[in-house]
């Protein structure tokens, strides 16, 4: 099964290839033969990439340890300095190979160095394949919060190769599954029901089912990206719908200092649980739907919720979120399973009552 999709963005088109063994098949052909190619690759898979592409005068391989720590001003300076020393030109290509943090950093570098160079993205975790690889958002963190410095800059090509996921731990696969689940909850009840039946196969990396779930998830994300590339709308077509569960999730991650004892998917799952609870208490979704979502989050092992987790520190973080204004909080909530909406102007007291 091979999927090829196209995004028509404001300034350029982006092609997405979804195919087993795609890295081996397409990577060499993406190296710019007329100018230098800079490959920013996760150290964990750099040996695999070196077997496909050997370093030469035209190819610079930069190894990076992927984590939230690299999404910083200091690391950005380090990578940009290294690339500038190697005489990058406007005709050069930057290829990012790794998880979401490497994609975020590399995309930010590619969009800002020399006012923008050709960018190719090869996500190697399930989380990055179904989420950050699609939509052209790039960024780094700042002391005041996550992704506060960034750009909208589409890669010219995204290569998604599910066969590379074999090297990941089950917990990393689960983290990516959380984003797949999110896409179904905001847009496709049929897909949600399919996930409930097939999630064990997905977590066990059954290739064909995983290819289907990745493709389906990306198609849902593309619906929102195409209508609202720069997240300017404030209706049910807004790209902001993709933030379902992320307001609480990002605050939890930040307070946890992005430690590995809590994955992104686990934090977002707590956020989806809380957003579903608020949706239920606003009488949007039924008790049956709320219990169904909660049960599925528990069954997958994603819901690691502690009673004292929601506290004033969390709310202070949420208030400082770049999407909120004047101490009023905007949340993405469910109208029903498979349909989300933009709830604006909630106060902290509103939310505390709705959660409790």
C-alpha positions as CSV (number, residue, x, y, z in Angstrom):
1,X,0.0,0.0,0.0
2,X,1.5,3.3,-1.1
3,X,-0.1,6.7,-0.5
4,X,1.0,10.0,-2.0
5,X,-0.7,13.2,-0.9
6,X,-0.2,16.8,-1.8
7,X,-0.6,20.0,0.3
8,X,-1.2,23.2,-1.6
9,X,0.3,25.8,0.8
10,X,0.5,29.5,0.4
11,X,4.0,29.7,-1.1
12,X,4.7,26.1,-2.1
13,X,3.4,22.6,-2.5
14,X,4.3,19.8,-0.1
15,X,4.3,16.2,-1.2
16,X,3.8,13.4,1.4
17,X,4.8,9.8,0.6
18,X,3.5,7.1,3.0
19,X,5.2,3.7,2.2
20,X,7.0,0.9,3.8
21,X,10.8,1.1,3.2
22,X,10.4,4.6,1.7
23,X,13.5,5.9,3.3
24,X,15.7,3.4,1.5
25,X,13.8,4.0,-1.7
26,X,13.7,7.8,-1.8
27,X,16.4,9.4,0.4
28,X,19.3,9.2,-2.1
29,X,17.2,10.9,-4.9
30,X,16.4,13.8,-2.6
31,X,20.0,14.8,-2.1
32,X,20.7,18.0,-4.0
33,X,23.4,17.1,-6.5
34,X,24.2,20.7,-7.5
35,X,24.6,22.1,-4.0
36,X,25.3,20.9,-0.5
37,X,22.8,18.8,1.5
38,X,22.7,19.0,5.3
39,X,21.2,16.0,7.0
40,X,20.2,16.6,10.6
41,X,19.7,13.1,12.0
42,X,18.9,11.5,15.3
43,X,22.0,9.8,16.7
44,X,20.0,6.7,17.5
45,X,19.4,6.0,13.8
46,X,22.4,7.7,12.3
47,X,24.1,4.4,11.5
48,X,21.2,3.3,9.4
49,X,21.2,6.5,7.5
50,X,25.0,6.4,7.0
51,X,24.5,3.0,5.3
52,X,22.2,4.6,2.7
53,X,24.0,8.0,2.4
54,X,27.7,8.3,2.9
55,X,29.2,11.6,4.0
56,X,31.1,13.5,1.3
57,X,32.0,17.1,0.3
58,X,28.4,17.6,-0.9
59,X,26.8,16.0,2.1
60,X,27.1,17.0,5.7
61,X,25.7,14.7,8.4
62,X,24.9,16.4,11.7
63,X,24.0,14.0,14.5
64,X,21.7,15.2,17.2
65,X,20.2,13.6,20.3
66,X,16.5,14.2,19.9
67,X,14.7,15.5,22.9
68,X,12.9,18.7,24.1
69,X,16.3,20.0,25.3
70,X,17.4,20.6,21.6
71,X,14.4,23.0,21.1
72,X,16.2,25.9,22.6
73,X,17.9,29.2,21.5
74,X,21.3,27.8,22.5
75,X,20.9,24.6,20.4
76,X,19.5,26.6,17.5
77,X,22.6,28.8,17.6
78,X,24.9,25.8,17.7
79,X,23.3,24.1,14.6
80,X,23.0,27.3,12.6
81,X,26.7,28.2,13.3
82,X,27.8,24.7,12.2
83,X,25.8,24.9,9.0
84,X,27.0,28.5,8.2
85,X,30.6,27.4,8.7
86,X,30.1,24.7,6.0
87,X,29.0,27.4,3.4
88,X,25.3,26.7,3.0
89,X,23.8,28.3,-0.1
90,X,20.2,29.3,-1.0
91,X,20.2,26.3,-3.3
92,X,21.1,23.9,-0.5
93,X,18.8,21.3,1.1
94,X,18.2,20.6,4.8
95,X,16.9,17.0,5.4
96,X,15.6,16.3,9.0
97,X,15.5,12.6,10.0
98,X,14.2,11.8,13.5
99,X,11.3,12.5,15.8
100,X,9.2,15.6,16.4
101,X,11.8,17.6,18.2
102,X,14.4,17.2,15.4
103,X,11.7,18.1,12.9
104,X,10.7,21.2,14.8
105,X,14.3,22.4,15.3
106,X,15.4,21.6,11.7
107,X,12.3,23.2,10.2
108,X,13.0,26.4,12.2
109,X,16.6,26.3,11.0
110,X,15.6,25.7,7.4
111,X,13.0,28.5,7.4
112,X,15.3,31.1,9.0
113,X,18.8,30.4,7.6
114,X,19.4,32.5,4.5
115,X,15.7,33.5,4.7
116,X,14.7,29.9,3.8
117,X,16.2,26.9,2.1
118,X,14.8,23.7,0.6
119,X,13.5,21.4,3.4
120,X,12.8,17.7,3.4
121,X,11.3,16.0,6.5
122,X,11.6,12.3,7.3
123,X,9.8,11.6,10.6
124,X,10.9,8.3,12.4
125,X,8.6,8.1,15.3
126,X,4.8,7.3,15.1
127,X,4.1,10.6,17.0
128,X,6.0,12.7,14.4
129,X,4.6,10.8,11.5
130,X,1.0,11.5,12.4
131,X,1.4,14.9,13.9
132,X,4.3,17.3,13.6
133,X,5.4,16.1,10.1
134,X,2.2,17.5,8.6
135,X,1.3,21.2,8.5
136,X,4.5,23.2,8.4
137,X,4.7,24.3,12.0
138,X,8.3,24.6,13.3
139,X,9.6,26.0,16.5
140,X,11.6,26.0,19.7
141,X,10.8,26.5,23.3
142,X,11.5,29.6,25.4
143,X,11.6,30.0,29.2
144,X,8.0,31.2,29.2
145,X,6.6,28.2,27.4
146,X,6.6,25.7,24.6
147,X,7.0,26.6,20.9
148,X,7.0,30.4,21.6
149,X,9.5,31.0,18.8
150,X,8.6,29.5,15.5
151,X,7.5,29.7,11.8
152,X,5.0,28.3,9.4
153,X,7.2,26.7,6.7
154,X,6.2,23.7,4.7
155,X,8.7,21.1,3.7
156,X,8.8,20.3,0.0
157,X,8.7,16.6,0.8
158,X,7.7,14.4,3.7
159,X,8.7,10.7,3.6
160,X,6.8,8.6,6.0
161,X,8.1,5.0,6.4
162,X,6.2,2.9,9.0
163,X,8.8,0.1,8.7
164,X,11.3,2.2,10.7
165,X,9.0,2.1,13.7
166,X,10.1,-1.4,14.6
167,X,13.0,0.0,16.6
168,X,10.7,2.0,18.9
169,X,9.5,0.9,22.3
170,X,5.9,0.1,22.9
171,X,5.6,3.3,25.1
172,X,6.8,5.5,22.2
173,X,4.3,3.8,19.9
174,X,1.6,4.5,22.5
175,X,2.6,8.1,22.6
176,X,2.0,8.4,18.8
177,X,-1.3,6.5,19.1
178,X,-2.6,9.2,21.4
179,X,-2.4,11.7,18.4
180,X,-4.1,9.2,16.1
181,X,-6.9,8.8,18.7
182,X,-7.2,12.6,19.0
183,X,-7.8,12.9,15.2
184,X,-10.6,10.4,15.4
185,X,-12.2,12.1,18.4
186,X,-12.3,15.5,16.7
187,X,-13.4,14.5,13.3
188,X,-14.3,10.8,12.6
189,X,-16.5,8.6,14.8
190,X,-16.2,5.7,12.4
191,X,-12.4,5.8,12.6
192,X,-12.7,6.0,16.4
193,X,-14.8,2.8,16.5
194,X,-12.2,1.2,14.2
195,X,-9.4,2.2,16.5
196,X,-11.2,0.6,19.5
197,X,-11.3,-2.7,17.6
198,X,-7.8,-2.5,16.2
199,X,-5.6,-0.6,18.7
200,X,-3.8,-3.7,20.0
201,X,-2.6,-4.5,16.5
202,X,-1.5,-0.9,16.0
203,X,0.5,-1.0,19.3
204,X,2.0,-4.2,18.1
205,X,3.1,-2.6,14.8
206,X,1.0,-4.6,12.4
207,X,2.2,-3.0,9.2
208,X,-1.0,-2.9,7.0
209,X,-3.2,-1.6,9.8
210,X,-0.6,0.9,10.9
211,X,-0.3,2.2,7.3
212,X,-4.1,2.6,7.2
213,X,-4.2,4.4,10.6
214,X,-1.3,6.7,9.7
215,X,-2.9,7.6,6.3
216,X,-6.3,8.2,7.9
217,X,-4.8,10.3,10.7
218,X,-2.8,12.5,8.2
219,X,-5.9,13.0,6.0
220,X,-7.9,14.3,9.0
221,X,-5.1,16.7,9.9
222,X,-4.8,17.9,6.3
223,X,-8.5,18.9,6.3
224,X,-7.8,21.5,8.9
225,X,-4.4,22.6,7.6
226,X,-5.8,23.2,4.1
227,X,-8.6,25.4,5.4
228,X,-6.5,27.2,8.0
229,X,-2.8,26.9,7.4
230,X,-1.8,29.7,9.9
231,X,-4.4,29.0,12.5
232,X,-6.4,32.2,12.1
233,X,-9.9,30.9,12.1
234,X,-11.9,30.6,15.3
235,X,-14.6,28.2,14.1
236,X,-15.0,24.4,13.7
237,X,-12.8,24.4,10.6
238,X,-9.9,26.0,12.5
239,X,-6.6,24.3,12.7
240,X,-6.9,25.0,16.4
241,X,-9.2,21.9,16.6
242,X,-6.0,19.9,16.4
243,X,-5.1,21.3,19.9
244,X,-7.8,19.1,21.5
245,X,-6.2,17.9,24.8
246,X,-3.1,20.0,24.2
247,X,-3.9,23.0,26.5
248,X,-3.8,20.8,29.6
249,X,-1.2,18.4,28.1
250,X,1.4,21.1,27.3
251,X,1.0,22.7,30.7
252,X,1.5,19.3,32.4
253,X,4.6,18.6,30.2
254,X,6.1,22.0,31.0
255,X,5.6,21.6,34.7
256,X,7.2,18.2,34.5
257,X,10.2,19.8,32.8
258,X,9.6,17.5,29.8
259,X,11.1,14.6,31.8
260,X,10.9,11.1,30.2
261,X,8.7,9.7,33.1
262,X,5.8,11.2,31.1
263,X,5.6,11.0,27.3
264,X,3.9,13.6,25.1
265,X,1.1,11.1,24.3
266,X,0.5,10.5,28.0
267,X,0.3,14.2,28.8
268,X,-2.1,14.8,25.9
269,X,-4.2,11.8,26.9
270,X,-4.7,13.4,30.4
271,X,-5.6,16.6,28.5
272,X,-8.1,14.7,26.3
273,X,-9.6,13.1,29.4
274,X,-10.1,16.6,31.1
275,X,-11.4,18.2,27.9
276,X,-13.9,15.3,27.5
277,X,-15.0,15.7,31.1
278,X,-15.6,19.4,30.6
279,X,-17.5,18.5,27.4
280,X,-19.7,16.1,29.3
281,X,-20.3,18.6,32.2
282,X,-21.3,21.2,29.6
283,X,-23.9,18.6,28.3
284,X,-22.2,18.3,24.9
285,X,-21.3,14.6,25.0
286,X,-23.3,12.0,26.9
287,X,-22.2,10.2,30.0
288,X,-21.9,7.0,27.9
289,X,-19.6,8.8,25.4
290,X,-17.5,10.2,28.2
291,X,-17.1,6.8,29.9
292,X,-16.3,5.2,26.5
293,X,-13.5,7.7,25.8
294,X,-12.1,7.3,29.4
295,X,-12.3,3.5,29.1
296,X,-10.4,3.5,25.9
297,X,-7.7,5.7,27.3
298,X,-7.3,3.3,30.3
299,X,-7.3,0.2,28.0
300,X,-4.4,1.6,26.0
301,X,-2.4,2.4,29.1
302,X,-2.2,6.1,28.2
303,X,-4.2,7.6,31.0
304,X,-1.8,8.1,33.9
305,X,-4.0,10.6,35.9
306,X,-3.3,11.5,39.5
307,X,-6.0,13.2,41.6
308,X,-3.8,16.1,42.7
309,X,-2.5,16.8,39.1
310,X,-4.9,19.6,38.3
311,X,-3.8,22.5,40.6
312,X,-3.1,26.2,40.5
313,X,0.3,25.7,38.9
314,X,-1.4,24.0,35.9
315,X,-3.9,26.9,35.6
316,X,-1.1,29.5,35.8
317,X,0.6,27.8,32.9
318,X,-2.6,27.6,30.9
319,X,-3.2,31.4,31.4
320,X,0.2,32.1,29.9
321,X,-0.6,30.0,26.8
322,X,-0.1,32.1,23.7
323,X,-3.7,31.2,22.5
324,X,-5.4,32.8,25.6
325,X,-6.1,36.4,26.3
326,X,-7.0,38.6,29.4
327,X,-7.0,35.6,31.8
328,X,-9.8,34.0,29.6
329,X,-9.1,30.5,28.4
330,X,-10.0,29.1,24.9
331,X,-10.4,25.3,24.8
332,X,-11.1,22.8,22.1
333,X,-14.0,20.6,23.3
334,X,-16.2,17.9,21.9
335,X,-19.8,18.4,20.6
336,X,-19.9,14.6,20.3
337,X,-17.4,11.9,19.4
338,X,-16.1,12.8,16.0
339,X,-16.9,16.5,16.2
340,X,-15.0,19.3,18.0
341,X,-15.6,23.0,18.5
342,X,-13.9,26.2,19.8
343,X,-15.1,27.2,23.2
344,X,-13.9,30.7,24.0
345,X,-13.7,32.9,27.1
346,X,-13.7,30.4,29.9
347,X,-12.5,31.6,33.3
348,X,-10.3,29.5,35.7
349,X,-13.3,29.2,38.0
350,X,-15.5,27.9,35.1
351,X,-13.0,25.2,34.3
352,X,-12.4,24.2,38.0
353,X,-16.2,23.7,38.4
354,X,-16.5,21.8,35.2
355,X,-13.6,19.5,36.1
356,X,-14.8,18.9,39.7
